[in-house]
Amino acid sequence: MSEEGKADGKLLRLREIDREYRLLGHTAAILHWDQETCMPEGAVRERAEQLSLMSGLMHDRITQPEIGELLGGLGVSLDPDPRLPERFQGLDRAFLRELARAYRRNSRIPRRVVTELAKATTIGQRVWVEARKAADFSRFSGQLSVILDLVREVSSCLGYRDHTYDPLLDEYEPWMNSAELEEVFAELSAGLVRLLDRIRGSGKTVDTEFLHRSYEIEKQKAFGRSVLEALGYDFSRGRLDESAHPFTTTLGSSDVRITTRYNRRFLPAALFGTIHECGHGLYELGFDEAVRGTLLAEGASLGIHESQSRMMENLIGRSMPFWSHFYPQLKDLFPGSLEGVDLRRFYEGVNGVAPSLIRVEADEVTYNLHIMLRFDLEKQLVGGELAVEDLPDAWNEGMERLLGLVPPDDAQGVLQDIHWSGGMVGYFPTYALGNLYAAQFFDTLKRDVSDWREQIESGRFEPVLDWLKSNVHAHARVYPARELCTRITGEPLDPRFLLDYLQEKFGEIYGF
Amino acid sequence: MSEEGKADGKLLRLREIDREYRLLGHTAAILHWDQETCMPEGAVRERAEQLSLMSGLMHDRITQPEIGELLGGLGVSLDPDPRLPERFQGLDRAFLRELARAYRRNSRIPRRVVTELAKATTIGQRVWVEARKAADFSRFSGQLSVILDLVREVSSCLGYRDHTYDPLLDEYEPWMNSAELEEVFAELSAGLVRLLDRIRGSGKTVDTEFLHRSYEIEKQKAFGRSVLEALGYDFSRGRLDESAHPFTTTLGSSDVRITTRYNRRFLPAALFGTIHECGHGLYELGFDEAVRGTLLAEGASLGIHESQSRMMENLIGRSMPFWSHFYPQLKDLFPGSLEGVDLRRFYEGVNGVAPSLIRVEADEVTYNLHIMLRFDLEKQLVGGELAVEDLPDAWNEGMERLLGLVPPDDAQGVLQDIHWSGGMVGYFPTYALGNLYAAQFFDTLKRDVSDWREQIESGRFEPVLDWLKSNVHAHARVYPARELCTRITGEPLDPRFLLDYLQEKFGEIYGF
């Protein structure tokens, strides 16, 4: 066989291994989806065993030495920044890049650390729930220390040049590092604080009372479904269900399901939750056929993934054109609760800005400040500059500095998010990156689809959706996030796009 | 280490392998349940790949040579009727017996045959659907021949003493053979034909018109759910959903789900379908804790499994005490459609006997004749005594001889059932065995719970359910069906119990 023929054989074998790995991953996703939406309560314990078996089988596949040998045979290095022979281009090149990354990350972490982390986070999540209920951080701090020690061990197994935080961030936002992030966040933070001052200074407050009136759940469901249909969510390749926490999950190339939760006394919960998850779902459903079912069938990064949900939820779903189209329908459904609420009042109501304690309830402006606080703190925690016992004070000081609020207790402060109890350090920044990428992509979209406002006002979402599909969705994980951003917008990530968007939108609402 | 210690280690390792095998099996069951109840249509193709991967992983586990070595090391032989050392008793003995059986059956069939059969039956089912739609057996006969050749190959791989059919039957009804079955069926058949003659001779016809009136589906659902609750089906360990074909499936020791289908214009479809599946579900949920999650957590045989669904559907669900309790509730729900229908008329309506063409719609008396026809024909087919092209004629002759009806076309005759297209030869007899075991078990139950009629009339199902749980369900697959029958009833399978039950019930209805 020729050298080329041998290389083809090796690549084919790697694709086979990846295919089985993906099928196992989708199977695990089905187990998880079922657990959150359908599973009877009695099945909890055994479901954990089933999921653990699937994780084990997946870990075995992605760390099998054969992968390393085949990659080596193809001349692919296993450095953090892998070198790839020039002869591999296009999808093959991207496939080898991502496979080398996945193999390297997974095989560098010893099974002992994986197992200990799984155990520590299972305990961690239970302890966190209790501590949060009791609003007492001291009940959680011991287990958090155990988790952070293991997370630091993961970091040193993976190796880094500048900061312990970098390989952790890289898990969720590949090829990004903390120095770069700090620079972006510094500019963003300064701009947001200025903007928040102007909003406060405007003296205007927005009426949100009507959002808390009674909204029949069956009607909320019908409305949500019609919004999903208008946004092009394909029910022959997905589903909408209910779960305690909304999520999107991929059970197969043509099986991307979203969930939401309904609150009779708070209309925005299901409404914007559904639109948010729809953004994630459209991304996964829009991957090009050529990458479906392979490891390139992923978002380019969590930041890019979040850009699609945030764009749909905020830049589109909370925009005036969107509600010009949908508000009459909504008002027809809820004539009582929306009596006397005109389009403008509704628009302002779902866009009101006010510093608040809880991240997931925050508005478009203050949300990012919540993220930056978490980023600062978790970087200091894994870097050893902040002791676990000092975390609540640091949290509260940060809240006061950034938002002018001090949490009355730990439950509404440092204990509000699940992430750290699950060992997810490096995840938070991707939420803010999502907002940044969304605004930057949307800026290009607006130039390419110059009549986007008129189109959406008339209920024609295709031009915007087609743009997203061909510019973002189709590319899946073929390009790293950084490269994707430049390909789409012509320049690297820049916080001014988000700041300009927020300034324009909230300047109009608050009259400055 | 002592010999005993070594043996303990081997047994432990076998239990580990079994555990993983079961977890994979439950995972495959989740994929399948989701496919039938939730999955978006676009996901069909990839779901087949996921299921195929699971089957492959399961096959690898259950045929791994380590099992043979460990069993050999423990002195367990791999004969069709395995010899087990006396030192293993109780659950260990049953575990080794069933593991040896599963290992032997699975490892004896070469992978080539497994793969070819999977392919042939996938094609077979598609071709069968088309042939049935066209009511033309000749479109299916070629593929059926391919399937039957492979089925015969399976039989010779497994080996047999008397008849090609025996190892096939043994797949579904372990430790049973065709000679024994023929003897039982001969007596049953004679008795049923006599009974049917008397029913015909009575001159009475039963009114079933009202069953075809309009029954709102939401109300059918509510009623079905309340029946399930009364029958002790535990919704914290199960679910009721809808699917095209009703089924019961076990996704975990505490996750046994049933499905049904609703027909607005035919009340019995969902009603008795749900009660039938409930019988299967209660069996699986009632396994003793000690066997849960192991390969003993199965029905003793498909015949025993079917005994539980049939007993619930017919001996309990179509009994006068059952409807004395439930009919007032049903009538309250459907006052219009059941106007003028009193309890007696309802009871007779759901118990009417009339020869018909379609097995799944047959009454309690003629149902078994449908089965015996299929048993005769499939035995001749695999034995080479009947050519595939002669099957439709043989079918029609048999229908005329047993039921006095000739199907007007193949769709209502030889093409009505899916089983043969899926390579399931040897499955049909288990339906009749279910009826036989149900009647025989119920005869003992009536003696042990002598006030069963009064209890059920008052809506107290516990005494009957408790009896079933401790006498049947708890034992799972610990005893072979034959032994279980003797333990419960004091004697081997005997068709007179079913014949006596039918004679008494239908003699009363038809007045002889």
Interface residues (C-beta under 8 A of the other chain):
Chain A: E20 L23 L24 H26 T27 I30 L31 D34 C38 M39 P40 E41 G42 A43 R45 E46 R47 E49 Q50 L53 M54 L57 D234 F235 S236 R237 G238 R239 L251 G252 S253 S254 D255 R257 G293
Chain B: E20 L23 L24 H26 T27 I30 L31 D34 C38 M39 P40 E41 G42 A43 R45 E46 R47 E49 Q50 L53 M54 L57 D234 F235 S236 R237 G238 R239 L251 G252 S253 S254 D255 R257 G293
